[in-house]
Amino acid sequence: MNEAVRVTAWVRGRVQEVGFRWFTRANALRIGQLTGFAVNLGDGRVQVVAEGPKERCDALLAWLRTGDTPGRVDGVTEIWDTPRGGYDGFEIR
Protein backbone atom coordinates (compact mmCIF):
# COMPACT_ATOMS: atom_id res chain seq x y z
CA MET A 1 0.00 0.00 0.00
CA ASN A 2 1.38 3.39 -0.99
CA GLU A 3 -0.27 5.78 1.44
CA ALA A 4 -0.11 9.55 1.15
CA VAL A 5 2.57 11.17 3.31
CA ARG A 6 4.20 14.53 3.90
CA VAL A 7 7.95 15.01 3.89
CA THR A 8 9.66 18.23 4.93
CA ALA A 9 13.31 18.45 3.91
CA TRP A 10 15.93 21.05 4.72
CA VAL A 11 18.73 21.17 2.14
CA ARG A 12 22.12 22.58 3.19
CA GLY A 13 24.92 23.77 0.93
CA ARG A 14 25.16 26.26 -1.91
CA VAL A 15 21.49 25.97 -2.83
CA GLN A 16 20.32 29.58 -3.15
CA GLU A 17 20.67 31.77 -6.25
CA VAL A 18 21.50 28.72 -8.40
CA GLY A 19 18.02 27.72 -9.65
CA PHE A 20 17.63 25.05 -6.97
CA ARG A 21 13.96 25.76 -6.21
CA TRP A 22 13.07 25.81 -9.92
CA PHE A 23 14.77 22.44 -10.51
CA THR A 24 13.14 21.00 -7.38
CA ARG A 25 9.71 22.02 -8.70
CA ALA A 26 10.55 20.61 -12.16
CA ASN A 27 11.55 17.28 -10.62
CA ALA A 28 8.46 17.15 -8.40
CA LEU A 29 6.32 17.67 -11.51
CA ARG A 30 8.33 15.04 -13.44
CA ILE A 31 7.88 12.51 -10.60
CA GLY A 32 4.17 13.36 -10.53
CA GLN A 33 1.36 13.24 -7.97
CA LEU A 34 3.23 15.59 -5.62
CA THR A 35 2.02 18.87 -4.14
CA GLY A 36 3.92 21.30 -1.96
CA PHE A 37 6.58 23.95 -2.31
CA ALA A 38 10.27 24.91 -2.17
CA VAL A 39 11.31 28.08 -0.34
CA ASN A 40 14.61 29.82 0.48
CA LEU A 41 15.29 30.22 4.20
CA GLY A 42 17.14 33.13 5.76
CA ASP A 43 20.02 30.90 6.91
CA GLY A 44 20.92 29.80 3.35
CA ARG A 45 19.04 26.51 3.31
CA VAL A 46 16.12 25.55 1.08
CA GLN A 47 13.06 23.99 2.66
CA VAL A 48 11.11 21.52 0.53
CA VAL A 49 7.65 20.31 1.56
CA ALA A 50 6.08 17.55 -0.54
CA GLU A 51 2.88 15.59 -0.11
CA GLY A 52 1.77 12.58 -2.10
CA PRO A 53 2.33 8.83 -2.37
CA LYS A 54 5.28 7.73 -0.21
CA GLU A 55 7.21 6.21 -3.13
CA ARG A 56 7.03 9.55 -4.97
CA CYS A 57 8.12 11.54 -1.92
CA ASP A 58 11.00 9.05 -1.56
CA ALA A 59 11.93 9.68 -5.21
CA LEU A 60 12.06 13.46 -4.69
CA LEU A 61 14.11 13.04 -1.51
CA ALA A 62 16.51 10.70 -3.31
CA TRP A 63 16.94 13.29 -6.10
CA LEU A 64 17.72 15.99 -3.53
CA ARG A 65 20.55 13.76 -2.26
CA THR A 66 21.98 12.66 -5.62
CA GLY A 67 24.20 15.63 -6.30
CA ASP A 68 22.45 15.98 -9.68
CA THR A 69 21.11 19.33 -8.50
CA PRO A 70 22.13 22.92 -9.20
CA GLY A 71 24.69 24.32 -6.78
CA ARG A 72 26.08 21.98 -4.14
CA VAL A 73 24.15 19.94 -1.58
CA ASP A 74 26.09 19.32 1.62
CA GLY A 75 23.28 17.51 3.39
CA VAL A 76 19.55 16.91 3.63
CA THR A 77 17.57 16.50 6.85
CA GLU A 78 13.97 15.36 6.66
CA ILE A 79 10.96 14.64 8.81
CA TRP A 80 7.91 12.58 7.83
CA ASP A 81 4.36 13.38 8.81
CA THR A 82 0.76 12.92 7.75
CA PRO A 83 -0.39 15.12 4.85
CA ARG A 84 -2.14 18.38 5.71
CA GLY A 85 -3.36 19.21 2.20
CA GLY A 86 -4.21 22.67 0.96
CA TYR A 87 -1.60 22.85 -1.81
CA ASP A 88 -2.50 23.59 -5.40
CA GLY A 89 0.28 21.87 -7.30
CA PHE A 90 3.97 22.29 -6.49
CA GLU A 91 5.16 25.87 -6.26
CA ILE A 92 8.19 28.02 -5.67
CA ARG A 93 7.82 30.42 -2.78
C-alpha positions, 0 to 999 in steps of 0.5 A: 500500500502506498499511502499519502505522506508529507515530507519536509526536507531542509537542504544545506549547501550552496542551494540559493541563487543557483536555480535550486527551487526551480529544478526542485519544482521541475523534478516534483512535476516530473515525478508526478502526484506531488504537491507542496513547495520549495522556499529559500530560508534566511540561513541559506538553506532551502526547505522543501515540503512535498505531499503525495504517495510515499514512493514519490516523496521518496523519489524526490528526496533521493533526487535531492541527495543525488548531487544531480542538483544545481549548486552543491548539496552538503546535506539533507535533513527530513521529517515525515508526517501525515499530509495536511493538504491545501496545496494547489500543485507544487510551487516556488515560494 
